[in-house]
Every structure is written in structure tokens, then in C-alpha cells.
Amino acid sequence: MLELYHNAISTCSQKVRLVLAHKGLEFESHEIDLFGGGQHAPEYVKLNPNHVVPTLVNDGAVLIESTLINECVNDAFPEPAMLPTDPAARHGARLWLKLLDDRIHPATGVVTFAIGPRSILLRQPKEVREANTNAIPDPARRAVRRSVIERGVEAPEFAGALGTLVGLLDRMEQALPASAGWLSGEAFGLADAGVLPYVLRLDHLFITSAIEARPKVLDWYQRVQALPAFATGVAAWLTPPLVGMMRENGEAVWPEVAPIVERASGRG
């Protein structure tokens, strides 16, 4: 029995659902309202003391940290394999996952909250917004979250974070084979499932042109979206109003964002 505590729009939830779907695994769903502070509820924090999603419960074992969850799922349910058999190739796939955890995920949080749900959060009563921000355990993350919600794309953290995400696209463009191929090796795997939500987030925030400017990245992105697992594990959970709101907010600030994307392009 698999139980997944997750959120539809959460990047980390998306990559775990994508892996579960690719392996044909069903789960009992527990959706967590991140904007409403459900990740800070005492009963959830007992499962995940980091106040984040997702959390996967497998026969009573509580698994946290999306990268490690996916590794565990791949070990427990080995077919289809989502890591190469060659040790060096496995190392290469895991380097992508380390990059995501070390640099890409923190940067995505900055860019997301400066644009995407900012309008929703600013409409909340200030005491509700502050309570949810203050519940973030890490003081550095707490300060950055407050900064980007208050100042949006003018926050001092924004340009560097967006540059990091554009750099991810450049790395992908350099690494992907000239003909159709995958970041994980010969087949779609954990590296591809891990990267997909971050490219999708750029698309949802109206930064689509940065994807389209890189032909191999665009081809990869389209091929991932064509997978049955994407429809089941990602697209089926997204609500058009929420995605539409994120795109509209991204389009509204595109005149400020476009020059940053242009300056960041090519960093790799």
C-alpha cells in the first residue's frame, strides 16, 4: 500500500508522481494545501518534519525528500529500470539529481513565489501570510520567501535565481544527444523525471521562450509530455485556473523578466 502526501503544482510532488506513474504504481492520495499552510499542520509535520511535500508511506515506512523517494521507489519496484546499469552512467544521472537538490530547487522557489502564486498570497490576511511564512523551519528560506512575496521580481534574490534556471536549460542543451535521447541515458529515467518539473515551471510562468530557444531541450520537453506517465502523473493533477493564473502573472511581469533571461542565456 502506497500513500502519497503531495500537492498538484509542487515540483517535488510532480517528479515523484511521474516516477510512480512510469512504473504503473497506484497510490492513496492525500493532497496538501500549500497556500493554506497544510504543510505546517502538526499531524503532517509528524510525518515530514521539514514542512514540505511530498511524503510517501510504503507499507508503514515513511519516506521523505523527493530525490531519495524516487531512488527508493526504483529500488523497491525495479521495473522498468530508471537508472542505467553502467556505474559511470548511473553517476552521470545522479549528478543531475544533485544539481537539482543543491541549486535548482532553491532557485525555483524564489522564481515561483516572486511570480506565480504571489497574487494569491498577497490577498490573504497579513496575519495568515505571516503565520505560514514564520512556520518555515529554516530562517534563510523564511527570509527569502518573505522578500519575494513582498517585492516580486524586484526582490534582490530574483535575478540570480532566474539565471540559475536558465543555466539549467543551457546545461541540458549541451548534454542532450543530437538525436532523441535522455538525460538518464538510453531510456527515460530518474534524471529526466527530476528535471521535468523545473522546465515545466518555467513554461507555466510564461518563460516558455527560453525553452523554445534551445532545440534539444524543446525536443526533450515535448517527448516527456508525450509519455503516458506525464498525462497520469502530472497533467491530470493540474487545474487550468491555477496554471492560467501563473501564466497570466508571468506575462504581466515579462517586460521585467525578459532582459534577465537574455542576460543569463548561455551561462551553462
GUPA-274240 format. One record per residue (C-alpha): residue in one letter; z, x, y; residue number from 1. Coordinates in Angstrom, 2 decimals. Layout:
N
<pt><r>a</r><z>Z</z><x>X</x><y>Y</y><k>NUM</k></pt>
...
END
This chain:
268
<pt><r>m</r><z>0.00</z><x>0.00</x><y>0.00</y><k>1</k></pt>
<pt><r>l</r><z>-1.10</z><x>1.42</x><y>3.33</y><k>2</k></pt>
<pt><r>e</r><z>0.36</z><x>0.14</x><y>6.60</y><k>3</k></pt>
<pt><r>l</r><z>-1.13</z><x>1.34</x><y>9.88</y><k>4</k></pt>
<pt><r>y</r><z>0.62</z><x>1.05</x><y>13.23</y><k>5</k></pt>
<pt><r>h</r><z>-2.19</z><x>1.54</x><y>15.73</y><k>6</k></pt>
<pt><r>n</r><z>-4.00</z><x>0.38</x><y>18.84</y><k>7</k></pt>
<pt><r>a</r><z>-7.64</z><x>-0.65</x><y>19.19</y><k>8</k></pt>
<pt><r>i</r><z>-8.53</z><x>1.63</x><y>22.10</y><k>9</k></pt>
<pt><r>s</r><z>-6.29</z><x>4.59</x><y>21.18</y><k>10</k></pt>
<pt><r>t</r><z>-8.37</z><x>7.69</x><y>20.40</y><k>11</k></pt>
<pt><r>c</r><z>-5.95</z><x>8.87</x><y>17.73</y><k>12</k></pt>
<pt><r>s</r><z>-5.89</z><x>5.43</x><y>16.12</y><k>13</k></pt>
<pt><r>q</r><z>-9.68</z><x>5.34</x><y>16.13</y><k>14</k></pt>
<pt><r>k</r><z>-10.03</z><x>8.61</x><y>14.24</y><k>15</k></pt>
<pt><r>v</r><z>-7.56</z><x>7.54</x><y>11.56</y><k>16</k></pt>
<pt><r>r</r><z>-9.23</z><x>4.13</x><y>11.14</y><k>17</k></pt>
<pt><r>l</r><z>-12.60</z><x>5.91</x><y>10.93</y><k>18</k></pt>
<pt><r>v</r><z>-11.38</z><x>8.08</x><y>8.05</y><k>19</k></pt>
<pt><r>l</r><z>-9.78</z><x>5.14</x><y>6.25</y><k>20</k></pt>
<pt><r>a</r><z>-12.99</z><x>3.14</x><y>6.63</y><k>21</k></pt>
<pt><r>h</r><z>-15.15</z><x>6.04</x><y>5.43</y><k>22</k></pt>
<pt><r>k</r><z>-13.04</z><x>6.21</x><y>2.29</y><k>23</k></pt>
<pt><r>g</r><z>-13.11</z><x>2.44</x><y>1.82</y><k>24</k></pt>
<pt><r>l</r><z>-9.34</z><x>2.09</x><y>2.17</y><k>25</k></pt>
<pt><r>e</r><z>-7.78</z><x>-1.15</x><y>3.34</y><k>26</k></pt>
<pt><r>f</r><z>-4.51</z><x>-1.32</x><y>5.24</y><k>27</k></pt>
<pt><r>e</r><z>-2.00</z><x>-3.79</x><y>6.59</y><k>28</k></pt>
<pt><r>s</r><z>-2.44</z><x>-3.74</x><y>10.35</y><k>29</k></pt>
<pt><r>h</r><z>0.36</z><x>-3.58</x><y>12.91</y><k>30</k></pt>
<pt><r>e</r><z>-1.15</z><x>-3.39</x><y>16.40</y><k>31</k></pt>
<pt><r>i</r><z>0.99</z><x>-1.77</x><y>19.09</y><k>32</k></pt>
<pt><r>d</r><z>0.61</z><x>-2.90</x><y>22.71</y><k>33</k></pt>
<pt><r>l</r><z>0.47</z><x>0.42</x><y>24.54</y><k>34</k></pt>
<pt><r>f</r><z>0.06</z><x>-1.05</x><y>28.01</y><k>35</k></pt>
<pt><r>g</r><z>3.08</z><x>-3.27</x><y>27.40</y><k>36</k></pt>
<pt><r>g</r><z>5.21</z><x>-0.38</x><y>26.13</y><k>37</k></pt>
<pt><r>g</r><z>5.28</z><x>-1.33</x><y>22.46</y><k>38</k></pt>
<pt><r>q</r><z>5.25</z><x>2.35</x><y>21.50</y><k>39</k></pt>
<pt><r>h</r><z>8.67</z><x>2.69</x><y>23.12</y><k>40</k></pt>
<pt><r>a</r><z>10.28</z><x>-0.22</x><y>21.23</y><k>41</k></pt>
<pt><r>p</r><z>13.36</z><x>1.01</x><y>19.32</y><k>42</k></pt>
<pt><r>e</r><z>12.11</z><x>-0.31</x><y>15.98</y><k>43</k></pt>
<pt><r>y</r><z>8.83</z><x>1.58</x><y>16.38</y><k>44</k></pt>
<pt><r>v</r><z>10.47</z><x>4.79</x><y>17.62</y><k>45</k></pt>
<pt><r>k</r><z>12.42</z><x>4.83</x><y>14.35</y><k>46</k></pt>
<pt><r>l</r><z>9.05</z><x>5.33</x><y>12.65</y><k>47</k></pt>
<pt><r>n</r><z>7.49</z><x>7.57</x><y>15.26</y><k>48</k></pt>
<pt><r>p</r><z>9.99</z><x>9.43</x><y>17.48</y><k>49</k></pt>
<pt><r>n</r><z>7.10</z><x>10.75</x><y>19.60</y><k>50</k></pt>
<pt><r>h</r><z>6.47</z><x>7.24</x><y>21.04</y><k>51</k></pt>
<pt><r>v</r><z>2.75</z><x>7.41</x><y>20.16</y><k>52</k></pt>
<pt><r>v</r><z>0.28</z><x>5.83</x><y>17.76</y><k>53</k></pt>
<pt><r>p</r><z>-0.84</z><x>5.90</x><y>15.05</y><k>54</k></pt>
<pt><r>t</r><z>1.72</z><x>5.90</x><y>12.28</y><k>55</k></pt>
<pt><r>l</r><z>0.60</z><x>5.45</x><y>8.68</y><k>56</k></pt>
<pt><r>v</r><z>3.00</z><x>4.34</x><y>5.97</y><k>57</k></pt>
<pt><r>n</r><z>1.78</z><x>5.16</x><y>2.47</y><k>58</k></pt>
<pt><r>d</r><z>3.99</z><x>3.77</x><y>-0.31</y><k>59</k></pt>
<pt><r>g</r><z>7.04</z><x>4.22</x><y>1.90</y><k>60</k></pt>
<pt><r>a</r><z>6.15</z><x>7.69</x><y>3.18</y><k>61</k></pt>
<pt><r>v</r><z>5.92</z><x>7.70</x><y>6.99</y><k>62</k></pt>
<pt><r>l</r><z>3.08</z><x>9.85</x><y>8.31</y><k>63</k></pt>
<pt><r>i</r><z>2.65</z><x>10.76</x><y>11.99</y><k>64</k></pt>
<pt><r>e</r><z>0.24</z><x>12.95</x><y>14.02</y><k>65</k></pt>
<pt><r>s</r><z>-3.32</z><x>11.73</x><y>13.56</y><k>66</k></pt>
<pt><r>t</r><z>-4.82</z><x>15.07</x><y>12.54</y><k>67</k></pt>
<pt><r>l</r><z>-2.18</z><x>15.52</x><y>9.85</y><k>68</k></pt>
<pt><r>i</r><z>-2.51</z><x>11.89</x><y>8.79</y><k>69</k></pt>
<pt><r>n</r><z>-6.22</z><x>12.39</x><y>8.18</y><k>70</k></pt>
<pt><r>e</r><z>-5.58</z><x>15.60</x><y>6.23</y><k>71</k></pt>
<pt><r>c</r><z>-3.03</z><x>13.76</x><y>4.10</y><k>72</k></pt>
<pt><r>v</r><z>-5.39</z><x>10.83</x><y>3.51</y><k>73</k></pt>
<pt><r>n</r><z>-8.14</z><x>13.24</x><y>2.48</y><k>74</k></pt>
<pt><r>d</r><z>-5.76</z><x>14.89</x><y>0.01</y><k>75</k></pt>
<pt><r>a</r><z>-4.41</z><x>11.63</x><y>-1.39</y><k>76</k></pt>
<pt><r>f</r><z>-7.80</z><x>9.91</x><y>-1.63</y><k>77</k></pt>
<pt><r>p</r><z>-10.26</z><x>12.75</x><y>-2.25</y><k>78</k></pt>
<pt><r>e</r><z>-13.47</z><x>10.74</x><y>-2.48</y><k>79</k></pt>
<pt><r>p</r><z>-15.62</z><x>11.05</x><y>-0.51</y><k>80</k></pt>
<pt><r>a</r><z>-14.53</z><x>14.54</x><y>0.43</y><k>81</k></pt>
<pt><r>m</r><z>-14.26</z><x>15.05</x><y>4.19</y><k>82</k></pt>
<pt><r>l</r><z>-13.77</z><x>18.81</x><y>4.26</y><k>83</k></pt>
<pt><r>p</r><z>-16.21</z><x>21.43</x><y>2.95</y><k>84</k></pt>
<pt><r>t</r><z>-15.39</z><x>23.19</x><y>-0.32</y><k>85</k></pt>
<pt><r>d</r><z>-16.18</z><x>26.65</x><y>1.08</y><k>86</k></pt>
<pt><r>p</r><z>-12.97</z><x>28.15</x><y>2.59</y><k>87</k></pt>
<pt><r>a</r><z>-14.73</z><x>29.58</x><y>5.65</y><k>88</k></pt>
<pt><r>a</r><z>-16.47</z><x>26.28</x><y>6.32</y><k>89</k></pt>
<pt><r>r</r><z>-13.14</z><x>24.44</x><y>5.96</y><k>90</k></pt>
<pt><r>h</r><z>-11.68</z><x>26.86</x><y>8.50</y><k>91</k></pt>
<pt><r>g</r><z>-14.54</z><x>26.05</x><y>10.87</y><k>92</k></pt>
<pt><r>a</r><z>-13.95</z><x>22.32</x><y>10.55</y><k>93</k></pt>
<pt><r>r</r><z>-10.23</z><x>22.77</x><y>11.16</y><k>94</k></pt>
<pt><r>l</r><z>-10.92</z><x>24.80</x><y>14.30</y><k>95</k></pt>
<pt><r>w</r><z>-12.41</z><x>21.64</x><y>15.81</y><k>96</k></pt>
<pt><r>l</r><z>-9.25</z><x>19.73</x><y>14.92</y><k>97</k></pt>
<pt><r>k</r><z>-7.06</z><x>22.41</x><y>16.50</y><k>98</k></pt>
<pt><r>l</r><z>-9.16</z><x>22.30</x><y>19.67</y><k>99</k></pt>
<pt><r>l</r><z>-8.70</z><x>18.54</x><y>19.83</y><k>100</k></pt>
<pt><r>d</r><z>-4.94</z><x>18.74</x><y>19.47</y><k>101</k></pt>
<pt><r>d</r><z>-4.44</z><x>21.71</x><y>21.78</y><k>102</k></pt>
<pt><r>r</r><z>-6.78</z><x>20.89</x><y>24.65</y><k>103</k></pt>
<pt><r>i</r><z>-8.98</z><x>17.84</x><y>24.30</y><k>104</k></pt>
<pt><r>h</r><z>-6.40</z><x>15.15</x><y>23.63</y><k>105</k></pt>
<pt><r>p</r><z>-4.16</z><x>16.07</x><y>26.61</y><k>106</k></pt>
<pt><r>a</r><z>-7.20</z><x>16.21</x><y>28.89</y><k>107</k></pt>
<pt><r>t</r><z>-8.40</z><x>12.84</x><y>27.63</y><k>108</k></pt>
<pt><r>g</r><z>-5.09</z><x>11.25</x><y>28.53</y><k>109</k></pt>
<pt><r>v</r><z>-5.47</z><x>12.48</x><y>32.10</y><k>110</k></pt>
<pt><r>v</r><z>-9.06</z><x>11.24</x><y>32.47</y><k>111</k></pt>
<pt><r>t</r><z>-8.36</z><x>7.93</x><y>30.74</y><k>112</k></pt>
<pt><r>f</r><z>-5.36</z><x>6.91</x><y>32.82</y><k>113</k></pt>
<pt><r>a</r><z>-6.98</z><x>8.06</x><y>36.06</y><k>114</k></pt>
<pt><r>i</r><z>-9.87</z><x>5.63</x><y>35.47</y><k>115</k></pt>
<pt><r>g</r><z>-9.67</z><x>3.26</x><y>32.50</y><k>116</k></pt>
<pt><r>p</r><z>-6.51</z><x>1.13</x><y>32.41</y><k>117</k></pt>
<pt><r>r</r><z>-5.30</z><x>2.21</x><y>35.85</y><k>118</k></pt>
<pt><r>s</r><z>-6.18</z><x>-1.15</x><y>37.42</y><k>119</k></pt>
<pt><r>i</r><z>-4.15</z><x>-2.98</x><y>34.75</y><k>120</k></pt>
<pt><r>l</r><z>-1.15</z><x>-0.72</x><y>35.18</y><k>121</k></pt>
<pt><r>l</r><z>-1.17</z><x>-0.95</x><y>38.96</y><k>122</k></pt>
<pt><r>r</r><z>-1.00</z><x>-4.74</x><y>38.69</y><k>123</k></pt>
<pt><r>q</r><z>2.16</z><x>-4.53</x><y>36.61</y><k>124</k></pt>
<pt><r>p</r><z>5.51</z><x>-4.90</x><y>38.39</y><k>125</k></pt>
<pt><r>k</r><z>6.52</z><x>-1.44</x><y>39.54</y><k>126</k></pt>
<pt><r>e</r><z>9.73</z><x>-1.55</x><y>37.53</y><k>127</k></pt>
<pt><r>v</r><z>7.78</z><x>-2.28</x><y>34.33</y><k>128</k></pt>
<pt><r>r</r><z>5.30</z><x>0.51</x><y>35.01</y><k>129</k></pt>
<pt><r>e</r><z>8.08</z><x>2.97</x><y>35.83</y><k>130</k></pt>
<pt><r>a</r><z>10.10</z><x>2.00</x><y>32.75</y><k>131</k></pt>
<pt><r>n</r><z>7.15</z><x>2.67</x><y>30.47</y><k>132</k></pt>
<pt><r>t</r><z>6.38</z><x>5.97</x><y>32.21</y><k>133</k></pt>
<pt><r>n</r><z>10.01</z><x>7.08</x><y>32.08</y><k>134</k></pt>
<pt><r>a</r><z>10.08</z><x>6.34</x><y>28.34</y><k>135</k></pt>
<pt><r>i</r><z>7.55</z><x>9.11</x><y>27.65</y><k>136</k></pt>
<pt><r>p</r><z>9.74</z><x>11.76</x><y>25.96</y><k>137</k></pt>
<pt><r>d</r><z>8.01</z><x>14.88</x><y>27.32</y><k>138</k></pt>
<pt><r>p</r><z>8.76</z><x>15.43</x><y>31.02</y><k>139</k></pt>
<pt><r>a</r><z>5.49</z><x>17.24</x><y>31.69</y><k>140</k></pt>
<pt><r>r</r><z>3.42</z><x>14.41</x><y>30.20</y><k>141</k></pt>
<pt><r>r</r><z>5.57</z><x>11.94</x><y>32.11</y><k>142</k></pt>
<pt><r>a</r><z>4.83</z><x>13.67</x><y>35.42</y><k>143</k></pt>
<pt><r>v</r><z>1.09</z><x>13.85</x><y>34.76</y><k>144</k></pt>
<pt><r>r</r><z>0.95</z><x>10.18</x><y>33.75</y><k>145</k></pt>
<pt><r>r</r><z>2.69</z><x>9.15</x><y>36.95</y><k>146</k></pt>
<pt><r>s</r><z>0.36</z><x>11.35</x><y>39.02</y><k>147</k></pt>
<pt><r>v</r><z>-2.90</z><x>9.98</x><y>37.62</y><k>148</k></pt>
<pt><r>i</r><z>-1.78</z><x>6.36</x><y>37.74</y><k>149</k></pt>
<pt><r>e</r><z>-0.74</z><x>6.73</x><y>41.36</y><k>150</k></pt>
<pt><r>r</r><z>-3.68</z><x>8.86</x><y>42.58</y><k>151</k></pt>
<pt><r>g</r><z>-6.53</z><x>8.16</x><y>40.13</y><k>152</k></pt>
<pt><r>v</r><z>-9.43</z><x>10.62</x><y>40.22</y><k>153</k></pt>
<pt><r>e</r><z>-7.88</z><x>12.26</x><y>43.29</y><k>154</k></pt>
<pt><r>a</r><z>-4.92</z><x>13.46</x><y>41.21</y><k>155</k></pt>
<pt><r>p</r><z>-4.78</z><x>17.28</x><y>41.11</y><k>156</k></pt>
<pt><r>e</r><z>-4.91</z><x>17.24</x><y>37.31</y><k>157</k></pt>
<pt><r>f</r><z>-8.13</z><x>15.23</x><y>37.08</y><k>158</k></pt>
<pt><r>a</r><z>-10.94</z><x>17.71</x><y>37.76</y><k>159</k></pt>
<pt><r>g</r><z>-9.67</z><x>20.32</x><y>35.31</y><k>160</k></pt>
<pt><r>a</r><z>-9.16</z><x>17.72</x><y>32.59</y><k>161</k></pt>
<pt><r>l</r><z>-12.64</z><x>16.30</x><y>33.03</y><k>162</k></pt>
<pt><r>g</r><z>-14.04</z><x>19.83</x><y>32.96</y><k>163</k></pt>
<pt><r>t</r><z>-12.33</z><x>20.35</x><y>29.60</y><k>164</k></pt>
<pt><r>l</r><z>-14.03</z><x>17.25</x><y>28.18</y><k>165</k></pt>
<pt><r>v</r><z>-17.43</z><x>18.30</x><y>29.49</y><k>166</k></pt>
<pt><r>g</r><z>-16.75</z><x>21.69</x><y>27.89</y><k>167</k></pt>
<pt><r>l</r><z>-16.26</z><x>19.91</x><y>24.56</y><k>168</k></pt>
<pt><r>l</r><z>-19.76</z><x>18.48</x><y>24.85</y><k>169</k></pt>
<pt><r>d</r><z>-21.15</z><x>21.94</x><y>25.56</y><k>170</k></pt>
<pt><r>r</r><z>-19.36</z><x>23.38</x><y>22.52</y><k>171</k></pt>
<pt><r>m</r><z>-20.82</z><x>20.61</x><y>20.39</y><k>172</k></pt>
<pt><r>e</r><z>-24.31</z><x>21.18</x><y>21.73</y><k>173</k></pt>
<pt><r>q</r><z>-24.06</z><x>24.85</x><y>20.82</y><k>174</k></pt>
<pt><r>a</r><z>-22.53</z><x>24.26</x><y>17.38</y><k>175</k></pt>
<pt><r>l</r><z>-24.60</z><x>21.37</x><y>16.02</y><k>176</k></pt>
<pt><r>p</r><z>-27.65</z><x>22.31</x><y>13.92</y><k>177</k></pt>
<pt><r>a</r><z>-31.11</z><x>21.94</x><y>15.42</y><k>178</k></pt>
<pt><r>s</r><z>-31.85</z><x>19.24</x><y>12.87</y><k>179</k></pt>
<pt><r>a</r><z>-29.45</z><x>16.46</x><y>11.98</y><k>180</k></pt>
<pt><r>g</r><z>-26.13</z><x>17.91</x><y>10.90</y><k>181</k></pt>
<pt><r>w</r><z>-22.39</z><x>17.51</x><y>11.22</y><k>182</k></pt>
<pt><r>l</r><z>-19.50</z><x>19.36</x><y>12.80</y><k>183</k></pt>
<pt><r>s</r><z>-17.74</z><x>19.29</x><y>9.44</y><k>184</k></pt>
<pt><r>g</r><z>-20.60</z><x>20.94</x><y>7.56</y><k>185</k></pt>
<pt><r>e</r><z>-23.23</z><x>19.31</x><y>5.41</y><k>186</k></pt>
<pt><r>a</r><z>-21.63</z><x>15.85</x><y>5.49</y><k>187</k></pt>
<pt><r>f</r><z>-19.69</z><x>13.66</x><y>7.91</y><k>188</k></pt>
<pt><r>g</r><z>-16.07</z><x>14.74</x><y>7.71</y><k>189</k></pt>
<pt><r>l</r><z>-12.73</z><x>15.15</x><y>9.40</y><k>190</k></pt>
<pt><r>a</r><z>-14.07</z><x>17.18</x><y>12.33</y><k>191</k></pt>
<pt><r>d</r><z>-16.66</z><x>14.51</x><y>13.14</y><k>192</k></pt>
<pt><r>a</r><z>-14.12</z><x>11.70</x><y>12.76</y><k>193</k></pt>
<pt><r>g</r><z>-11.74</z><x>13.62</x><y>15.01</y><k>194</k></pt>
<pt><r>v</r><z>-14.24</z><x>14.31</x><y>17.78</y><k>195</k></pt>
<pt><r>l</r><z>-15.91</z><x>10.89</x><y>17.84</y><k>196</k></pt>
<pt><r>p</r><z>-13.18</z><x>9.02</x><y>19.79</y><k>197</k></pt>
<pt><r>y</r><z>-13.29</z><x>11.53</x><y>22.64</y><k>198</k></pt>
<pt><r>v</r><z>-17.05</z><x>11.29</x><y>23.04</y><k>199</k></pt>
<pt><r>l</r><z>-16.74</z><x>7.50</x><y>22.80</y><k>200</k></pt>
<pt><r>r</r><z>-14.10</z><x>7.57</x><y>25.53</y><k>201</k></pt>
<pt><r>l</r><z>-16.46</z><x>9.38</x><y>27.90</y><k>202</k></pt>
<pt><r>d</r><z>-19.07</z><x>6.72</x><y>27.14</y><k>203</k></pt>
<pt><r>h</r><z>-16.57</z><x>3.92</x><y>27.78</y><k>204</k></pt>
<pt><r>l</r><z>-15.59</z><x>5.49</x><y>31.10</y><k>205</k></pt>
<pt><r>f</r><z>-19.20</z><x>5.49</x><y>32.35</y><k>206</k></pt>
<pt><r>i</r><z>-19.63</z><x>9.24</x><y>31.82</y><k>207</k></pt>
<pt><r>t</r><z>-22.48</z><x>8.48</x><y>29.44</y><k>208</k></pt>
<pt><r>s</r><z>-24.97</z><x>10.67</x><y>31.30</y><k>209</k></pt>
<pt><r>a</r><z>-23.03</z><x>13.78</x><y>30.25</y><k>210</k></pt>
<pt><r>i</r><z>-23.64</z><x>12.81</x><y>26.61</y><k>211</k></pt>
<pt><r>e</r><z>-27.28</z><x>11.95</x><y>27.18</y><k>212</k></pt>
<pt><r>a</r><z>-27.89</z><x>15.31</x><y>28.88</y><k>213</k></pt>
<pt><r>r</r><z>-27.15</z><x>17.10</x><y>25.58</y><k>214</k></pt>
<pt><r>p</r><z>-29.79</z><x>16.13</x><y>22.98</y><k>215</k></pt>
<pt><r>k</r><z>-27.95</z><x>17.33</x><y>19.88</y><k>216</k></pt>
<pt><r>v</r><z>-24.71</z><x>15.66</x><y>20.98</y><k>217</k></pt>
<pt><r>l</r><z>-26.55</z><x>12.42</x><y>21.70</y><k>218</k></pt>
<pt><r>d</r><z>-28.24</z><x>12.51</x><y>18.28</y><k>219</k></pt>
<pt><r>w</r><z>-24.87</z><x>13.16</x><y>16.58</y><k>220</k></pt>
<pt><r>y</r><z>-23.22</z><x>10.37</x><y>18.55</y><k>221</k></pt>
<pt><r>q</r><z>-25.91</z><x>7.87</x><y>17.58</y><k>222</k></pt>
<pt><r>r</r><z>-25.71</z><x>8.89</x><y>13.92</y><k>223</k></pt>
<pt><r>v</r><z>-21.93</z><x>8.44</x><y>13.85</y><k>224</k></pt>
<pt><r>q</r><z>-22.28</z><x>5.00</x><y>15.44</y><k>225</k></pt>
<pt><r>a</r><z>-24.81</z><x>4.07</x><y>12.74</y><k>226</k></pt>
<pt><r>l</r><z>-22.29</z><x>4.74</x><y>9.95</y><k>227</k></pt>
<pt><r>p</r><z>-20.78</z><x>1.65</x><y>8.27</y><k>228</k></pt>
<pt><r>a</r><z>-17.36</z><x>3.24</x><y>8.79</y><k>229</k></pt>
<pt><r>f</r><z>-17.84</z><x>3.20</x><y>12.57</y><k>230</k></pt>
<pt><r>a</r><z>-18.53</z><x>-0.54</x><y>12.56</y><k>231</k></pt>
<pt><r>t</r><z>-15.48</z><x>-1.20</x><y>10.39</y><k>232</k></pt>
<pt><r>g</r><z>-13.04</z><x>1.35</x><y>11.70</y><k>233</k></pt>
<pt><r>v</r><z>-13.87</z><x>1.48</x><y>15.41</y><k>234</k></pt>
<pt><r>a</r><z>-16.29</z><x>-1.12</x><y>16.77</y><k>235</k></pt>
<pt><r>a</r><z>-14.67</z><x>-4.07</x><y>15.01</y><k>236</k></pt>
<pt><r>w</r><z>-11.38</z><x>-3.44</x><y>16.80</y><k>237</k></pt>
<pt><r>l</r><z>-12.77</z><x>-3.10</x><y>20.33</y><k>238</k></pt>
<pt><r>t</r><z>-12.72</z><x>-6.14</x><y>22.59</y><k>239</k></pt>
<pt><r>p</r><z>-15.67</z><x>-6.48</x><y>25.01</y><k>240</k></pt>
<pt><r>p</r><z>-13.45</z><x>-7.38</x><y>28.01</y><k>241</k></pt>
<pt><r>l</r><z>-11.38</z><x>-4.21</x><y>27.66</y><k>242</k></pt>
<pt><r>v</r><z>-14.40</z><x>-1.95</x><y>27.17</y><k>243</k></pt>
<pt><r>g</r><z>-16.16</z><x>-3.72</x><y>30.03</y><k>244</k></pt>
<pt><r>m</r><z>-13.18</z><x>-3.17</x><y>32.31</y><k>245</k></pt>
<pt><r>m</r><z>-13.14</z><x>0.53</x><y>31.50</y><k>246</k></pt>
<pt><r>r</r><z>-16.87</z><x>0.87</x><y>32.19</y><k>247</k></pt>
<pt><r>e</r><z>-16.58</z><x>-1.04</x><y>35.47</y><k>248</k></pt>
<pt><r>n</r><z>-13.71</z><x>1.16</x><y>36.60</y><k>249</k></pt>
<pt><r>g</r><z>-15.69</z><x>4.24</x><y>35.64</y><k>250</k></pt>
<pt><r>e</r><z>-18.75</z><x>3.05</x><y>37.52</y><k>251</k></pt>
<pt><r>a</r><z>-16.64</z><x>2.35</x><y>40.61</y><k>252</k></pt>
<pt><r>v</r><z>-15.46</z><x>5.96</x><y>40.82</y><k>253</k></pt>
<pt><r>w</r><z>-18.69</z><x>7.57</x><y>39.57</y><k>254</k></pt>
<pt><r>p</r><z>-19.61</z><x>8.90</x><y>43.06</y><k>255</k></pt>
<pt><r>e</r><z>-16.41</z><x>11.00</x><y>42.94</y><k>256</k></pt>
<pt><r>v</r><z>-16.71</z><x>11.85</x><y>39.24</y><k>257</k></pt>
<pt><r>a</r><z>-20.40</z><x>12.85</x><y>39.12</y><k>258</k></pt>
<pt><r>p</r><z>-20.01</z><x>16.08</x><y>41.16</y><k>259</k></pt>
<pt><r>i</r><z>-17.16</z><x>17.19</x><y>38.89</y><k>260</k></pt>
<pt><r>v</r><z>-19.31</z><x>16.61</x><y>35.80</y><k>261</k></pt>
<pt><r>e</r><z>-22.14</z><x>18.54</x><y>37.41</y><k>262</k></pt>
<pt><r>r</r><z>-19.93</z><x>21.50</x><y>38.26</y><k>263</k></pt>
<pt><r>a</r><z>-18.37</z><x>21.53</x><y>34.81</y><k>264</k></pt>
<pt><r>s</r><z>-21.63</z><x>21.37</x><y>32.86</y><k>265</k></pt>
<pt><r>g</r><z>-22.48</z><x>24.49</x><y>30.96</y><k>266</k></pt>
<pt><r>r</r><z>-18.97</z><x>25.93</x><y>30.72</y><k>267</k></pt>
<pt><r>g</r><z>-18.83</z><x>25.56</x><y>26.91</y><k>268</k></pt>
END
